[in-house]
């Protein structure tokens, strides 16, 4: 009887040791994706078009038709689209169209913040829009001298719009867009 009891205890002890030797499964701690972008360095861009501006040296610029531009950020899969139009007595229509383009995103946007821009010395007047939420664009602007020139800009990411996922890249490009708006000069 003692042999059976010690055999039983030894078996249970061995079983406990085998089971207890496994590593405990622990959940991984919550983490954040770390996205590091280079410090923005700006350079002046000028060509035959009737305006010039500063842009991030990391971006690649391509001229489209009628002095429009695509400023691409390949690492972020983002593009700033600039459109130029000549004002021909239709400034109110151009302003309405620019505002309509921004407010078409109100369906997906959580908020649209307007930031007026005035540089009386350079005769540049405009509006910068920050669009919060899962909209297709998170920043847009227009700039004009109200007499001859009208420029619009908007940024688009080549990814499904999930604001919290693209927020670091969106903030980086948004800052570049603001710099672009603030440095526009008419020729």
Secondary structure as the mmCIF struct_conf table of DSSP 4:
data_model
#
loop_
_struct_conf.conf_type_id
_struct_conf.id
_struct_conf.beg_label_comp_id
_struct_conf.beg_label_asym_id
_struct_conf.beg_label_seq_id
_struct_conf.end_label_comp_id
_struct_conf.end_label_asym_id
_struct_conf.end_label_seq_id
HELX_RH_AL_P HELX_RH_AL_P1 UNK A 2 UNK A 20
TURN_TY1_P TURN_TY1_P1 UNK A 21 UNK A 21
BEND BEND1 UNK A 22 UNK A 22
HELX_LH_PP_P HELX_LH_PP_P1 UNK A 23 UNK A 25
HELX_LH_PP_P HELX_LH_PP_P2 UNK A 27 UNK A 30
HELX_LH_PP_P HELX_LH_PP_P3 UNK A 38 UNK A 40
STRN STRN1 UNK A 42 UNK A 45
BEND BEND2 UNK A 48 UNK A 50
STRN STRN2 UNK A 51 UNK A 56
TURN_TY1_P TURN_TY1_P2 UNK A 57 UNK A 58
BEND BEND3 UNK A 59 UNK A 59
STRN STRN3 UNK A 60 UNK A 63
HELX_RH_3T_P HELX_RH_3T_P1 UNK A 65 UNK A 67
STRN STRN4 UNK A 69 UNK A 73
TURN_TY1_P TURN_TY1_P3 UNK A 74 UNK A 77
STRN STRN5 UNK A 78 UNK A 86
BEND BEND4 UNK A 88 UNK A 89
HELX_RH_AL_P HELX_RH_AL_P2 UNK A 91 UNK A 103
HELX_RH_3T_P HELX_RH_3T_P2 UNK A 104 UNK A 107
TURN_TY1_P TURN_TY1_P4 UNK A 108 UNK A 108
STRN STRN6 UNK A 109 UNK A 119
TURN_TY1_P TURN_TY1_P5 UNK A 120 UNK A 123
STRN STRN7 UNK A 124 UNK A 133
BEND BEND5 UNK A 134 UNK A 134
BEND BEND6 UNK A 136 UNK A 136
BEND BEND7 UNK A 138 UNK A 138
STRN STRN8 UNK A 139 UNK A 144
BEND BEND8 UNK A 146 UNK A 148
STRN STRN9 UNK A 149 UNK A 157
BEND BEND9 UNK A 158 UNK A 159
HELX_RH_AL_P HELX_RH_AL_P3 UNK A 163 UNK A 182
TURN_TY1_P TURN_TY1_P6 UNK A 183 UNK A 183
STRN STRN10 UNK A 185 UNK A 186
#
